[in-house]
Amino acid sequence: MLAKRNLKLENGTIVSQSIAKLSIAAKRGDRLKLGNFEGDVIETEEVAPDGGSPFIVIAVLK
């Protein structure tokens, strides 16, 4: 799933990022193609809502 998110930096600047929620592992430098969008992974965040093993990876794309 491809989405946008806005982050507010410490200096007040708002940065818009493209993110993908994945059910597979991704790492920095990977190239993803989602529909018509292609982007490079610049950061990942693993999510484990139940406190166990991560099952969602949020990839920030450039």
GIRAKA-V742561 format. One record per backbone hydrogen bond with DSSP energy under -0.5 kcal/mol. NH is the residue of the N-H (numbers start at 1). CO is the residue of the C=O. E is the energy in kcal/mol with one decimal. If there is no record, write none. Layout:
NH/CO/E
NH/CO/E
This chain:
3/19/-2.8
5/17/-2.2
7/15/-2.8
9/7/-0.6
9/13/-3.3
12/9/-2.2
15/7/-3.0
15/13/-0.5
17/5/-3.1
18/61/-0.8
19/3/-2.8
20/59/-2.1
21/1/-2.1
22/20/-0.6
22/57/-3.2
29/41/-2.9
30/27/-2.3
32/30/-0.5
32/39/-3.1
34/37/-2.9
35/33/-0.5
37/34/-2.1
39/32/-2.5
41/30/-3.1
42/60/-3.0
43/60/-1.0
45/58/-1.9
47/56/-3.1
51/48/-2.2
55/47/-1.8
56/47/-1.4
57/22/-2.5
58/45/-3.1
59/20/-2.7
59/57/-0.6
60/43/-2.9
60/58/-0.5
61/18/-3.1
61/59/-0.5
62/40/-2.0
